[in-house]
Amino acid sequence: HFGSSTCLSKLIRAVAPMATVKDDEAQIPMLSPRGAGEGAPSPRFATIDDDAELDLVPGIYTAALVARFGGVIIRVQGRLVKVHPFFITLFAVPCFLAQLSAMFALRTDFELDQDIDVGDGHPWRCPLIRLKSLMIILFYIIHFKMLLSAVRQMIFMSNPLTWAEVKQPTRRSWLGRHDDNTLQRFAFSNLVMLPCVMVSLMAKFAVGYMVCVDSVSLILASSHAQETIFNCLAITFITELDQCWWECLCVVFHLRYTSDCPIELLAQDVLWNDDGSLTDKALEHWAFPGFAAIIVRGTTFKCLERIFNIKRTILSRTTIFKKIEIGLALITMWFIFKRQLLVLLYALDTRVLPVTRDVCLQYRLHSNLVDPHTFLEWLFLKCTIRLELLMEGVILISARQEFEDIKMNPTKHGIDCSDPKYDSMGLGTEAKVQAQYPKLVGGFCLIMMMFFVLPHVVISMHKFFFGKPADLDDEADVDEQQQRTIDQLEQTSKDQGKQIMALEQKLSKLLDAANAGEAVGTRS
């Protein structure tokens, strides 16, 4: 522990001097592994702020977002130093490579020529197919929050107004002094820290999406009910590796969080002028304040001011951007779930595992057998090939040798990847599947709409008919204040009880001494 913490401290000091953080700002104890004992805090982050309402799911990828706003610290030589998000992202690389290696190993281990067993008749009449469909639904419910939080966090970081509304550490709090040089100013600028956070969040989303995609094939490839359930549970650990890795780092490197809510919004009077423009305080972290003013003016609409009395930009979290963020995230989740539904239906129709199509697509990309029809397709294929070559140099388990074997023996796995039967599902195929199952796809869209939209409609209707609900947070604050007062009174009572006992002991000694003196006087 001491050696690893010292090494990290030297790395941090190489970028910036130590910045002292008051101990009363860092009363959150270190995260401990699950079941570390009584008093061990939960590995879950607190929500960002009541005005922001951004849920932070625990893990190494989310920790990079928290570190961007100075929320991760390490104790070094009696001082608390803020950790740069670059180091958190650097620590996330081994976890990301391990997760990708596990997924690639799983893909290359499938029997690609295996047909999906749907029984003798219609697929949905087979009890095992119904069980597999149920397990796929449960699996996506389990990973829904993780995917949704990754999308919301990327939207949150992509919003240019985030850098104005969220409290950010000053350069002095990062560096510990005013006389910073050009290199240090560049290291702690948004130009460096924002890419670190976005790379970490995109890695989180990529792992979650790949696990959800491959889980369909893993569940469909199972031969009986017990194997179906165990496969569904076993693949879940891949997405939880980032949480376990982060808890391990917290213990080894003595990492802490500055507070329960490491990210908070600025006060409204500090952030906005009366005319809806940003104050000079809010523009401190913008490299081009004039560009910020253009964004604010371009996203402020008079019609919203007349109808809803919204005088500020819609990108502000104090107006309607929270709803826009949730809406965009839910729409993204809807497309993901709908895509996987069509993949499942297409797999049951063709009796081909979805992973077989994915492996054949990777093989075609690897062998340059895909002909792009548009510039965007060409650009996407080039980026995919470059990324694949880059990953092959650092990933633990690569599929390169597998593709070379397939190239030498195209029927190695009992399939021919050049066969159109194993083409990936494009937009045309999606349209055919939707036309083949109109009721099922329509029912799915209706259920997802009710699941995503209905709660917000009910809340809005409740507010319209019954008015604004009571502020439970204020009541909770009052209860917490009263509980603290009670605890203080109890502690004061205990202290006074100890003082009374001490006085009684002194009085008893004095009485004994007095009685002893009287006895001596009587004898004399």
N, C-alpha and C positions, 0 to 999 in steps of 0.2 A: 504493500500500500504506500509506504513512504517513498520508495523509489519511483513508482509510477506517477505519484502526485508531484514529485520534484521535477520529473521530466516534463510534464505538462506545464508546470510553472515556468520552466526555462523557455519553453516555446512561446508562452504568452508574453513573457518579458522581452523576448526578441522582437515582438511587434510593438509593444507599448510598455511604459513603466507601470508599476502597480498602482491601481486606483483603490483608495480606501472606501469601503462601504460601511456605513454605520451598522452595528450589530442589531439595533432595533429594527432595521430594514430586512434582516435575514434570519428571522426566528423560525423559519420552516426547517425542520431537521432533514437530514439526508434521506433520500428514498432508499428503502431497504427492500430486499427481495421478498416476495410474497411469503407470509408466515414467518417473518423475522422475529416475531415475538410481540409481546404486549407493548403498545405505544408506537409500533411501527406504522407510519402514515401510509395511506392508500396510494398506489402508484398513479392515481388519476390527477391530472391538472384540474385546478378550479376553472370555472368559466371566466372569460376574459374581463368582462365588466357588464354591469346591468344595461348600459346604453349600447354596448356592442353586441352582446348575445352571441359570441363566437365560442363554440364548444371545442375544447382542446383535448383530443384523445391522446393518452400517454404514448410515449415512444421516442426513439432517437430522432425520427424525422420531424416530429412536432417540436422537439426541443430546439431545433435550429431556428424555428420561428420565434420561440420564446427568447432565445439568446440574441436575436436581432434587436430586440427592444431592451436588452440589458437584464433579462430575467434569470439568467444562469450565472452563478458565481462559484468561485473556488477559494478556499482558505489557504493562504500562503504566508508563512512566517507571521502569523497573528493578524493578517489583513485579509480582507475579502476582495477578490479581483473578479471583475466581470469577464466572462468567457466570450471570445469572438465567435460568431456563428460559423466561421470558416473551420474552426477546430471541431465543432459539432458535426458539420457536414463531412469532414474528413473521417471522423469516427463512424459515420453512417455508411461509408463505402464498404468496409468488410461485411457488414450486415446485409447490404444490398447484394453484394456478390454471392454471399452464402445463400440468400433466398433465390436468386436467379439460377445458381448452380443446382439447387434442389429441384426447381421447376424444369430445367433442361434435362436433368437426370430422369425425372419422372416422364417427360415426353418421349425420350429415346427408349424407355423401358416398356412402353406400351406395345402390345401385339397389334400392329397397324392393320393387319388383314382380318382382325376379329370382327365378326358381324354382331350387331346388337340383337339379343334374344328378345323377341316380342311375342313369343308364344305361337299358337297355331292360327289365331284369328286376328282381330283388330288390336293394335298396340294398347289402346286404353282399356281393353278388356283383360289384359294380363295383370294379375295382382302385383307382380314384381315391378312392372313398369310404373304402376301407380305409386308404389312405395318409392321408387327412384325419383319420380317427379316430386313427391312430397319432400324427400331429403334435399333435393336441389332448391326447393322453395325455402326450406328451413336454413340451408346454408347461406343463401342470399340475405335472409333476414338477419342472420348472425353478423354478416359482414356489411350490412347496409350502413350502419353508423360510421364505420371506418372509411368506406368509400365516400359517403356524403361529407364527412369532415375534411377529407383530403381535397375535394372539389371546392368546398366553401373556403378553406384556407388559401387555396390558389387564387380564387376570386378576390379574397380579402387583400392579398399581397399585390394583386394586379391593379387594384384601385389606386389611382394616383393621389386621391385625397387621404389615403391611409397615412401617408407620411406627414400630413398636416394635423390630422385629428388625434393620432395616438401619441401618448407621452413617450418621448425618446430621450435616452441618456445624452447629456451634453458631452462635448469632446473632452472636457475636463474630467467628467466622471469616468470616461473610458480610459483616458491617459493618466489621470492623477495630477496633471499640471497644465499650465497654460502654454508653455513654450514648446508646442508640438511642431514637428517638421513636416515637410511636404509628403513624405512617404507615409507617415502616421495618419495624416489627414486623409490621404487616399485610401489607406487600409480600412478606415472607419467610415467611409462614405457609402452612400446607397449604391454606387456603381460597383462596389465589391460585395457588400453584404446582401443586397437583393438577389443576385444570381445564386449565391450560396443557399439561401432559403428556398428559392424556386426549384433548384436542382433537387434539394432534399424532398420537397413536397411532391414533385413529379415522380421521383423514385418511389415514394410511398403509394401514390395512385397506381403506378405501373405494376408494382408487386401485387396490390390488391386486385387489380383487374385481371392480371394473368392467372392468379389463383382461382378467381371466380370462373374464368373461362375454362381452365383445365379441370376444374372440379366437375363440370358436366360430363366430360369424357371419363373421368375416374369413377364416377357413380354409375354411368351407363355401362362401363366395362365389367362391373361386378356381376357375379353369377348367382348369388343368393342374398337373402335379406340381411343376414348377419354381416356379410362382407360389405354390403351397401352402407350400413350404418357406420361400421368401423372406418371405411374409406372416407366418409363424410367428416368424421371427427378427426381423423389423422391428418388430413391436409390443412386443417385449421391452424396447426402449430406454426406453419410457415409465415402466416401473417402476424403471429404474435412474437416472432423472433425479435422485432425491433423494440418491443416493450421489455423483454428479458435482457436484451443487450444494453438498453438504456439504464435499467436498474443495476446491472453489473458495473457500468461505468460510474454511476453515482456512488457506489460503494468503494470502488478501486481508486477513483480520482477525487473523492470527497467533494462532489458537486452538490450545490444547494440551489434553492430558488429564493429570490429576494422577498417574496410575499405570497399570500394565497392567490392574489390576482396579479401575476407579473406583468400584465399588459393592461393599461388603462387609457381612457380617453381624456383629453384636455377639457378643462372647464369651458362652458359655452361662451362666457364673457371674455375668456382669453383667446378663444378660437375665432369667433365671428364678430364682425362689425354689425351695426344696426341695419345697414343696407344689404346685408347678405354676402359681403366680401370677406376674404380672409384677413386677419390682423397680421401685423409684422411679426408677432411671436410665432404664429402658425407657419409663416413662410421661411423660418430660420433654416429648416432642413431641406429646402428646395434649392437645387443648383441654379435653376432659372425661374425666379419669382414671376417674371412676366408670362412665362408659359403657364404657370399655375393660375394666374388671373384669367388667361384666355380659356382654360378648361372650366373654371368656375362660371364664367359668363356664358360659355357655350352649352352648359348643362343646367342652366337656370331658366325656367319657363314661366312666363307670365300667367299662362292658363292655370297652372298649378297654384299660383298665388291667389288667383281669383276664386278658384273652386275649393281648394283645400288649405288656403292660407300658408302655403309653403314658399317662403321667400328665398330659401337657399338652394344650392345645387342638389340635384337628385343623387349625386355621388356621395353625399354626406350621410353618415350612419345615423345622424340625428333627424333625418327626414324620412326617406323611403328606401335608402340603399340596402338596409337590412332585408327588406322584403324582396328587392330585386336580387340580392345575393341568394336568398333562400329559393326564389323562383328559378334562377338559372341553375342552381345546384340540383333542384328537384327535376327540372327538365332533362339535365344530363343523366340523372339516375334513371329517368323514364326511358330514354333512348338505350341505355345500357341493358336494362331489364327486358325491354322489348326485343332487342337484338338477340339476347340469350334465349328468349322464348322461341324465336324463329329458328335459331340454331338447333334447339332441342327438337322442334317439329321436323325440321329438314333431316336431322340425323335419324329420327324414327322412320321417316319415309324411305330413305335410301339405305338404311341399316349400316351406315358408315359412321364411325366415331368422329366427332369434330376435331380431335387432336390429329387424326390422320390427314385431314385437309390442311391443318396448320403445319405439320411436318413437311408435307408435299410442297406447300407454299414456300417454306424456308429453303427447301432443296432447290426449287426453281429460282429463287433469288440468289442462292449461293452459286448456281450454275449459269446465271444470266439467261434463263429460259423464259422470262416474262417480258412481253413487249408492251411498253406503255403507249397509250393512245393519246394522252394529253400531256401538256407540260407539267401539270401538277402531279400526275401519276409518275412521270419521269423523275421529278424532283423527290417525290416520296420514296421511290425505289432506290435512288442514289443515296439518300440519307439513311435508309434502312440498311443498305449494304455496307456503307461506311461504319455505321454504328455496330453492325454485326462483326466486322473485322476488328473494330476497336475492342469489343467485349471479348473476342476470342483470345486476345493477348493477356487479359487479366482474370478471366473467369476460371473458376476451379474445374468445372466440368463443361466442356464444349461439345457441340454437336458437329464440329467440322469433320472429324474422322468418320462419323456416321454418314455424313453426306458424301464423303469421298468413297465410302464403301458402296453406297447406293448408286453412285455414278459409275462405278466399275461393274456393279451387278444390279441393274434396275429392278429386278424382281427379288431382291434379297429378303424383303419382308412379305413376299407374296402379293405385292401390289406394284403397279406401274404408275409412278407419279405424273407421267405425261398423259395419263388417261383423263379425259374430261370429267369422268365420274368423281374424281378427287379434286376438282376445282373448288376454290374457296367460294363462299356464298357472297355474291355481289348484290347490287341493288335490284337487278332483274330477277334474281332468284328469290330475294326477299318479297318482291311483289307477287310472284307466283305462289309462294307459301301463304301469304296473307289471303290471296284469292281462294286458296284451297281450304283454309280454316277461317272463314270470316267471323263466325260466331265466337270461336275461341279467342281470336285476336281482339275482336271488339269487346268481349267480356273482360279480357285482361286490361285493355285501355280504360274501361269504365271503372274497374276495381282500383287501378292505380290512380285514376283521377280522384276517386273518393278518398283513397288513402292519403294522397298528397294535398288535395285542395279542401276537402270537407272540413278538417280541423280548423283551418284558417277562416273559413266561412262561418263556422259556428262561433268562433271567438269574436269575429266582427259583428255578427248578429247579436251576440250577448252584450257587447259593448253598446250597440245601437239601442237595444230595448231596455237594458237595465243600467246603463250608464257605466262610468269607469269603475272597475272593481276596487276594493280597498287595497291599499298598498301593503301587501303582506311583508315586504322587505322592511318597511318602517316598523311594523309590529314586531318583526323578528329582531330588529335592532333594539327596540325597547325591552323585549324579553331578555336579550343578551345583556343589555346594560343592567337590568334588574338582577340577573343571575350573577353578574360580576359584583354588584353591590352586596348581594347576599354572601357571596364567597369572601369578600373583604370583611364583612361583619363577623362571619364565622371565624376567620383567621384572627381578627382583632379579639374576639371572645376567647379564643384559645390562648393568645398571647397574654391577655389579662389574667386568665386562669393560672398560667404558669407564674406570672408575677405575684398573684395572691398566694400560691403555694410557697414561693420563695420567701415572701414576707412572713408567712405563718411559720416557716422553718426558723427564720431569724428571731421571730418573737418567742418561739419555743426555746431557742438557745438562750435568749436573754432572761426568760423566766427561770430556766434551770440555773443560770449563773446567779440570778438574784436569790433564788431559794438556797443555793449552795452558800452564798454570802451570809444569809440570815442564820443558817445552821452553824457556821463558824462563829458568828457573833454570839449566839446563844451559848455555845460551849465555853467560849472565853469569858 
